[in-house]
Amino acid sequence: MPFHTRNCYFFSSKTILPLKRNKKSNYFYIPFPLFDENVYNKWINIKEAYKLILGPNFVPTSWNRFPIKTLWKERKFSDILKQVKGIAVHSERVRNHLMSRTNTMNLLKKFKFIRPCTNIKPKDIKPFDKRIIDILFFEKYRDSDHIKQGTQLINLIYNTSKKIERLKYGYYKKQKMEYLANNSKFIIYFSFFDTGAIGLKEIQNYGVFAFSHQRDLIIHPETSFYVPELANEDDMNQAYRIIMKKIEAVTILHPNTQSIAKINQEINNCQNALKDLCQNIL
């Protein structure tokens, strides 16, 4: 910051509040709104709520429970959507979920797409054949219990010659993530459900190939692979076979992890996220 793209000029601010704002700004983009209902009502009172772009870290608090009526921002979501410039979301999947749960399909244009992003750019990208971990298994069961399926898939991989490491959401530090990312060839992103998956983005930027059952997390055909079978609630054998076949095919090619990292870094760059937002508000 500052950042200029097309007809949009972005300036950063430590504080954006109803009585502490740049009055010359056309819009106020607040990615992680932490204010309460009283503060939001002040935006209404000064007649500038229409300038707000809120999210993507706004709603839902819980994917399957949205909207939670005891939370003001979810209870009043339909009204908020009408009053603000827009609600930022990471994908059509998230937008459609929010609309269907709140019957706001008529306000479709109020949702503004902005890609999940990270500017992490490691200096040293370890070569593919120097990485000691074949598969990094990322587990996140925050909104849906797929522990049984995850355990089955892990056991299937344990019975091969592949070395696998597990990384559980909420139970690791950044230093550990960085080590595993730079020493892993592939990641199985076993998460239910993500709206942005910033952790995955950070790992991808180390040149790690990714498997996911969420189509919106497949950012490039050369670096990430869509495996909807990972969401199967009965059996993981098919997903396992698909993944292992792809791993063997990629490994034979002796890929350049620096090239893979570069592709991912360019897509995941946060300037691109601001370009997305600009395109969606003009």
N, C-alpha and C positions, 0 to 999 in steps of 0.2 A: 504494500500500500504506500502511496496511492496507485491505482491501476485504472487504465483507460482502455476500453474496447468499444468499437463502433461509436454509438452516441451515449455511452454510459461512462460515468466517472465515479469510481469507488474511493471513498476515504474512510479510514478506520477511526473509531472513537472508543475510548475506554468506557464511556457511559452514554447510554441513549435512554433518557427518561423524558416524560412529558414536559418538565420544566427545565431540563438540561439537554437541549438538542440544538442542532444547527438549523436555524429557521429557513436557511436558503436551500436545504436539501429537498429534492423532490420526493424521495422515499427513504425509509429507515429499514434496513435489513438486519434483523436480529436472529441469528442462527439458533441460539440457545436461550429462549426467553425464560428468565427466572423470576419475572415480576409476578405479583399476586393480582387478584381480581380488582383490588382497589386502585392499583397503578393502571391497570388496563382501562378502568372506568374514567381515569383522568385523561387518557388519550381520547376517549369519547367526548368528554366534557370540553376539551379544547378544540374539538372537531378536526382532529388529525389522525384518527385511527385508520382513515383511508390511505394513509401513507405507509402503513406498516406491512412488512413482509416477514412473516414469522415461520421459523423452522429451518431445517428439517427436524431439529431436536425440540419438538413442541408436543406433538401427539403422534401415535398413541403411546401411553405409558405402558400398557400391556396389549399385545397384539390381539389375543383372543377375547379379552374382556372389554375392549373399546366399544362404546364410550362408557367410562366409569362415572356414574352419576354423582359420586361424592367429590369429584375433582371439577372445579369450576370451568377449566378450559375445555374439558370434554363434555360436561353438561351443557355448556353454552356454545359448543363448537359450530353449530349451524348459524347462529347469530354472528359469531366472530368471523366466520367465512364471508358473510355478507358485508361486514363492516370494514374489513381490512383490504389492502391492495391484493394480498394473496397469502396462501399457505405454501411454503416450499416443501417439496417432497423429492425423494431420490428416484422414484420409478413409477411407472403406470400401475404396477402391482400395489404399491402403497396407496397411491391416489384412489384406485378402484375400491380398495378395502375401506378407506375412510368414507368415501361417498356412499357405498352400499350400506354401511353401518349407521349412517346418519341421514340417509335419504336426501342427499344433496347433489344428485346427478345433474340438476339444472344449473349448478354453480361450477361446472367442470372447468371453465376458463379461469377460475380463481386459484387453481392449483398451478404452481410454478415449479418446473423441473430444474433441479440442480444436482449434478452428480456428486456422489460421495468422493472425497478427495484426501490426499495427503501430499505434502511436499518433501517427505523423507527421501533422501537421495544418498544412499551409502557410498562411501569413497571406494571401498574395496569389495568387489563382487567376486566371490569364490567360483572358480571354474566348475562345470558340471561334474566332471570325473573326480574332482577333489572333495566333493561333498559326501559326508559319511552317513547321512540319513536319507533313505529312499523316500519315505512318506512321513509327512507331518500331519497328524490327525487332530484337527481343531474341533473341539466339542462345545456346543452352546445349546442348552436345553431350557432357556429362560422361559419361553412361552409354550413349549410343547415337549412332552416327555418321550424322547426317542432313545433313551438309555439302552433299552433292550436291543434295538436295532444297531446302535453304535457298537455295543459289546460284541454282537455277532460278526459285524464287519471287521472289527479289530482282530478277533480270533481267527477269522479266515486269513487275514494277512500274516498273523503270527505263524501260521503253518507254512509260510513260504520262506524263501531266503532273504526277503526284503526286510530291511531294518526300519522300524516304525517308532516314532516318538509321539506322545500325546501332549496336547496343549489345551487346557480347560479354561474357558472364558471366566474371568474374574479371579483366577488362581495363578497368575503369572506376572512377573515384573518385566518391564521393557527390556532390560538387559538380557534376560532369558529369551525373550521373543527374538531379539536381534541375532543372538547366537544361533538359535534353531533355524531362523530364516536363511541365514548365510551358509548353513550346512545342510539344508534340505533341498531335494530335487523337485518334489511334488508336495502339494497340500490338498488334503480332502477337507473341504470346508463343510463340516457336518453341523449346520446351525439351523435352528427352528424358532422363530423366523427373524430375519434381519431386515432392517429398513435401510441400512447403509453399509455395514461391514467395513469400518475403517481399519480394524485389525487385519483383515484380509488384504486390504490395499497396501498396508505397510509391509506385509510379508511378500506380496507380489513384487514390490519395488526392489527386492533383493534378487530377482530373477527366478522366482519359484513358479512352476506350472501349477495351475489350480483346477480342481474339480468341484462343482457345485450343482445342487438341484434347483437353485434359483437362477432362472434365465437372465435376470437383470444384473447378476454378478459376473456374467461371462463377457469380459470387456474386449477380447480380441481372439479370433479363431486360432492364432498361433500360440497363445499363452494361457488360455483357459478353456475348459471343456464342460459342456452341459450334460449332466447325467441325472435326468429326472427320476431314475430308478433309486436314487439315494433317499428319496422320500417315501419309498415303499414301507408300509407299516407291517408287512407280514414276513418278508424274506429279503435278505441282502445279497443272496448269491448272484443274481443277475447284475446288480451294481458292481459287485466285486469283479466279476468276469470282464465287464466293460472297462473298468478302470485298469485292471492288470494288463489287458490287451493294449490299451493306449499307452501305458507306461513303457511296455516293451517296444512299441513302435517309435516312441519319442527317443528312448535311450539309444536305439540303434543309430539314430541320426547324429549322435554326439553334439547336442545343441550348444550354442554359445550363450551362456547365461547372462553375459553382459548385454547382448542384443535383446534378450528377453526382458531384462530389467529396464532397458531403455524404452522399449515399447510400452511397458506397464507404467513407467514413470511419466511418460508424455501424456498418456491417457488420464492418469490419476492426479495430475498436477492441478492445484487449486485455482490457478488462473483460468483453467478451462471451466471450472465450476462457476466462476463469476461470468464467464462468457455465456454459459447456459442461462444464467439468471437474466442477463441483459437481453438475450434473445426472447425470453419469455415475458418480459415486461414492456417491451417496445410495441 
